[in-house]
């Protein structure tokens, strides 16, 4: 599937905003720690992906009822659903001194599932990565050359891969996170389409 940038300018995929707050001290500190152990941008991107995937539990898997949406809150509270974890990964990748263009991508799987797309140095195309978190039956891996996401859209069942790479989370996604008082309510607010 060919991914399509929502915004033509690559700078939009490096920007900080209220959600992808890569200028926050906690995001900067986390990025610096991960970068210190990485030999290049590829190694850093993989380390950041694995950090978010493996050290920040998906709130559904862990039973955590808190709802996070801002990248710094996801890192600070160590919890989030797929959207929130994607925001944290985007902030870590965008905030790197060299900056790795990162956008939000989505799948329609009954409800909208969030992941990221990255454009690594030396690569001409976007590569989707899914930091949701692994568990039995889910084995998402960092791979810019061959996708290994948490879920495969079953088109025969009406599921879809959205081709748009968003610079910022679309309003239906952000609204569901910001309006939910807890994860129980969040499940009722999750968008089913973009």
N, C-alpha and C positions, 0 to 999 in steps of 0.2 A: 504494500500500500504506500502510495506517495503521500507524504505529509505536507500540509500547506500552511505557511505562516499566516497568521491572522493579520499581523502588522509587517509590512515589507522591510522595515529597518531593523537590522540585527540588534541595534542598541536597545530596543525595547525589551529584548530577552536577556539583558544584563542589568536592567534598572531595578532599583529598590522602590518599594511602595509600602503601604500599610500592612499588606499580607506577606510579601516577600521582603522582609525587613532585614536585609543582609548587612545593614550598617549598625544593627544592634550589637552591643558588646558581647553578649553570649554567642551570637552567630559568628562574630569575628574571632572570638577565642576558640570556639570549636573548629572553625575552618583553619586557623593557624596551627592548632595541634595536629589536625589530620594532614595538613600540607607539609609539616616538618618531617613526617615519616614517608612522604611520597617523592619519588624520583622525577616525575613529570606530570603533566596535566592529566594524562590517561590514568596513571596510578592514583592521582588525587581523586578523580571522578569516581573510580572504582571504590576507593576507601570511603568516600562520602556516601555513596550508595549503600555500601555494606553497613556503615555506621547507622544510617537511618533505618534500613531494613531490619537490622539485627538488634539494635540497642534501644529502639523506641517501639514498644509493643503496640500493635494495632488494638485500639480500645475494645473492639468486639472480642478479640481473642483473649484479652486479659481480664475482661469484665469491668474495666474502668468506665465509670459513668460520666467523667468529665469530657467536655467538648472543647477542643483547641482548634484554632484556625490560623493564627499568626505564627510564622515560622519560629520566632524566638520563644513563644509559649510552648510550642511542640517540643523544642529542645529543652526548655526549662522544666516542663511538667512530665516529660518522657511519656507522652501518650498522644494518640491521634488516630483518626480513621484515615483511609487512603488519601483523601484530599489533603488533609493536614500534613501527613507525612510527605506528600509531593511538594507542598509549600516549603517544608523544612529543607528538603533536598535541593530544591531550586535556589533557596537562599544561600546554602553552602556552596553551590557551584557558581552562582552569579557573583558572589562576594569574594571569590578568590582574586588575588591581585591581577592575574591575567584575565580573569573572567571567562567562564564557559557559558556560552549562550544556552539558556534553559527555558523551556516553556511547559505549560500544562497541556496534557492530552487526556482524552476520556474514551471510555467504552460504555456502550449501552448494554447492560446485562440484566435487564429488568429494572434496576436503578442504575444511576450513573456511577461508574467506577473511575477513580482518578489515578493518573500516573504522570510521568514527565517525558519530555523529549529533549535530548541534548545534541549539541553540534560540537563535537570534539575537534581540536586542532588537527588539520590534515584530512578531515572528513567533509565532504561536500553536502551530505544529506543529514537529516535529523534521524536520531535513533531513540526509539521509545524504551524507557526503563521503568520498572514497577517496584517501588520501595515498600509496598504494602506490608511485607513481612511473611516469612515462610512458616509453614506448619504442615502436618501430614496432608498430602494431596496438592500442596502449593510449593513450587520450587522456582521462584523468580531469581534470575541471575543477571549480573551486569554484563552486557554484551553489545557493543556498538555495531557488530557485524551480523549477528543473528539473534533475533528477538527471542527472549525467554521470559515472558510475562507471567504474572500470577494466574491469569485467565485467558482463554482463547474465546473470542466471540463466536458463538454458534449461529451463523447466519440463517440456517434452516429453522431456527427457533425464534427468529426475529431480533437476535442480538446484533450489535454493530460496533465497528471501530470507527470513531469519528476521526476524520483526517486533519482537522484543524489543530495547529499548535498555537495555543493562546499565550499572549504575553502576561496576562493577569487572569486569575480565575474568573470564569463567566458568572454573571449575577446569580443565576439559580443555585450554583454550587456555594458561593459565598453566603448568600442569604440563608440557606439551610443551616450552615455552621453558626452564623451569627445569631440566628433567632432561637436556636435550640437551648433550652435550659439544662439539658442533660442528654445522655446518649439515647435514652428511651424515647424522648420527644424527637430527637434527631432522626430516628428511623422513620418517623411519620412525615418528616419534612424533606427527606432526600428526593432530589429531582429524578424523574424517570426519563427525561429528555432534555436536550440543550436547545 
